[in-house]
């Protein structure tokens, strides 16, 4: 064999090997169906028509319903987090198909897209409706390592990889509007606290005083610092709950602690609570001490109507900040 023939054979072999490598790489790449391949063709134009959304997973279910007062979490009878829901709906309507996956039911569990009604299933079914009409539904599965989420339309055998990645919760508490009240410490002129059967009062000595002072300080005792009462005064700043229940459904709730925060306009906020077994719950009510005027710092009448009739779960650290023992604010005796 001449050197020229040998060279040609080597070149041909390299071409064949290179082609085989290129094909194997292409087969391992996702099959990109284009960024404009929408999972739901017309849903983005129907967002304003959506009036309910259900999220269900293995026995858990959340129903969000739109009313004249905005979106509500039906299972709790309370306002939903409007911003969170709005973002989810926009992302959901914009879901794009990035790759086709398995259409074999036996493989669904690997992607987390099996029947979400099955006990122990990790998949999540999301459905959007307008009245009695179903606008869109999809089974969402496992996260694909930051590339998106595996999905499948109900009744369709074809598994998909879609983006962006969505992982909605089926727990009603996760969709609630969590903020209850937001009262700045500087707007509180007085605070009366009953904790463990003992009552004490905090009062702002003057309108420009930076801190509340303990009224009727026990004889011979002093506060641990000038700002010893600040933790109590800040307890109503951006106060959030983690879950709630109607008072009529909370027969096991027996408040033992009470606090009244008086605001500069004559309005007040009453908090009653109970804490045990790492669970803290409160109720919130409001009223007028005398001659109340418009005060942007005070919770609005609409806010208080929204909070009336419920028992709220709150973080234990928030609870203990409000219902502090008086001794925690005093230097040791002697």
N, C-alpha and C positions, 0 to 999 in steps of 0.2 A: 504494500500500500504506500503510495507516494505521500510526502509530507503535506501536499496541497489537499489531498483527499482526507487525510487525518484531521487537518485544520477545519475543513468543512463539516466533518462529522462532529467534532468538538463543539463547533458553533451551533449546530442543529440541536445537540444535546442540551446546551445551555438555554436555548430558546424554549425547548420543551419543559425543562425544569423551572425556568422563570415563569412560564405560562401557568404551570401547575400551582406554583406558589401564589401567583396573583389570584387565581380562581379560589384557592382555599381561603385567602384573606377576604375576598369579596363575600364568600358564603358565611363567614363569621361576623360580618358587619350587619347591623340592623337594616331591615328593608325600609328605607325612608319613603313614606308615602306622600311627603310634601307637607309643608307647614300649613297649607290651606285645606288639608283634608280634615274636616271637622267631624267630630263624633256625632254631633247633632247639627244638621245643616242650617236650620232656621231658628234655633233657640235664642240666639242673640237678639233677634228682632221681636221675640215674644216675652222678654223679661218682665215688662210691665203687666203682662196678663197673668203672671204666676200669682196664685193666692194661697198655695199651700205647698209644703215640702215635708216629706217623711224620710227619716233616716232610721234604718232598722238593722239589727245585728244579733243573731242568736238569742232571741227572746227579749232584747231591749229595743225600745222604740222611742223616738222623739218626733212629735208633730209640730211644725211651725205653721201658723195661720196668720194671714194678713187681715186686719180689720181697719175700721176708721181711725183707730188709735195707734196704728202701726202693727208690726209683727209681734205675735204672742207665742209663748211656749205653751201649747194646749195642755200638756200634762201637769203644768204648774199654775196655769191661769195667770201668768205674769209676763211682763215685757221681755222680748228677746233682745239680744245684743244686735242692734240694727246694723252697726258698722261691720261686725264679723259676718253677719248673714249676707249683707250686700256684696262683700268681697267674695264670699264663697260662691254666690250665684253667678257673678261675673266670670270667675275662674271656671266654674262648671260649664257655663254656656260656651266658653272658649276652648274646651278640651279638644286636643288634636290627636289624631291617630299617628303614632310614630312607627309602629311595627305590628304586623300580624304575628300572633303566637299560636299555641296549640288549639285545636278544635276537638281534642279527645277528652271526654268527661273524666276519664281516669287520671288525667294530668292536671285537672283544675285545682286540686288541693295544693299542688306545688306552687301555683301562682296566687293562691288565696282567692280564687274566683268561683268557688263552689256555691251551692245553694245556701244563702245566708240564714234561712230558716232552720237549717240543720243544727241540732245541739252541738255546741262547741265550735261552730263555724267561725272563721276569722274574717270572712267577707262581710261587706257592708252594702246594703241596698239603698240607693237614693232615688226618690221619685218626686218629680215636680208636676203639679196639676194646676189647671185653671177650671174651677168648678168641678164638674164630673169628668172633664177631659184630661187624660194623661198627656203631658207635653214631652216628658223625657224621663227615662229610667235607666239606671246602669248599676251593675254590681262592681264595686271597687275592691281590689285585693291588696296584695303586698306591694310595698314600695320597691321600686326597681333600682335600688342603690343610687338614688339621686337622678336617674334618667327619666323618671316618671312613675306611674303606677299601673299595675296590671288591672285589666278591666274586661267586662263582658256584658253585652246587653241581655236582659232577661229573655229567654226563649231563643236566643241565638247561640249556636255552638261555638262560634269563633271567639277565641281569646285574643286580647289586644294589649299592646303597651301604649298608654296614652299619656299626654303631658298637658299642663303641669301636674305634679303629684298632689293628690288630695287625699286626706284621711279624716273625714268628718266623724265626730263622735255620735253615738246613738244614745248617750246619756242626756236627759233633759237639762240637768244642772249645768252642763257645759255650754248651753246655748242661751242662758239667762243673761239679762243686763245686770251685772253684778254690783255696780255702784249704788249705794243706798242714799247717803247724804255726804255733803262735803262742806263742813263748817270749820273755818279757820280758827285757830286758837285765840287769835286777837279779837275775834268777834264775840267771844264768850265773856260775859261780865260776872257770872256766878255759876257755881256747880255744887249741887247737893248730892252726896253719895251715901247710900246705905249699903254696906258690905258686911256680910257675916253678922248681921244684927246690930251693927254699930254705924251711927250716922255722923258724918262730918260735913262741913261747908267750906267751900273755897270762894273767895270774892276778890274782884279787882279793886284795889284801894282807890284808884282814880282812873278816869278814862284813858290817861296816857301811861298808866303803869304797865310795864312789859310782862309782869307775871301775876298770876292769881296768888292770893295769900290765904293761909289757913285762918278761918274765923274761930275764935275761942281756943287758941292754941293751949294745949295742956300745960299746966303750971310747971315751970322749970324745964320745959322742953323747947328745943329749937329745931328748925328744919335743916336737913342735911346740906342744902345749898339754896341760893336765891331762886334757882329755876326748878326746885324740887317738885313743883306742881305741874310743870309743863307737859309731862307725859300724859297726865289725865286730860289736860286741856286740848291736846292734839289728837285724842282718841277718836274724835268725830271728823277729822280731816280725811277725805276720800275713803270713808268707811265702806267696805265691800262685804258682800256675803258670798258664801260658797254654794248654798242651796236654801230652799225654803219650803214651807208647808202652810196650808191654811190653818188659822187658829182653831177652827172648828174640828180639824183633824189632828190636833196636837194635845190630846188629853194627858199625855205624859209630861207636858211642859208646865212646870210650877215655878215661876220666878221667885227668887229669894233675894236678889240684888236689884237695886233701883238707883237711877241717876237722873237728875233734872239739870239740863243746861239752859241757862237764861241768857238770851241775846240782848243786845243793846236797844233793840226796838220794842222790847216788851213781850216778844214771843218766847216760847220755850219748847224744848224737845225733851220728851220723857223716854228713857230707856229702861226696860225691865228685862232681867236675864237670869239664866241658870247655867251652870257649867259643872260637868262631871264626866268622868271616863273619856277625857280628851275631846269632849264635844261641848261647844259653847253656843248657846242660842239666845236670841233677844227679840223683843218686840219694840216698835218705835211708834210713838204718838206725839202730837204737837198741839199747842194751844196758845192762848194769849194771856199774859200776866196783867197788862193794863195798857190801853191806848196804843196798840201796835200800829206801826207805820210801815210803808214799803221799805224793805231792806233787802238788797240783792244778796246779802250774806245768809239770809234765812232760807230754809227750805220752802219752796213754793207750795201753795195749797194743792196744786196738781200732784207734786211729788208726794206729799203726805197722804193724799187719797190713794195714790198708787201703793203706798207701803202699809196702809191700814188693813187689818184683817189677816196679816201673815206673821209667822214665826220664822226668823232668819237664822241660819247657821252662819257663824262668823269665825274667823281665825282666833284661836285661843289667846294668842299674844295681844290681839286687839282688845279682847274681853278683859284680860288682866290689866291692860293699860288704863281702861276706864274705871274698872272696879278695883282700884288699888287699896290695900289696907292702909290706914292712916300711918301706922308704924313705919311703913316703907319710906315715908317722906320725912321722918324725924330721926335726929341723932339719938343714939342709945341713951337711956336715962342714966343720970349720975355722971 
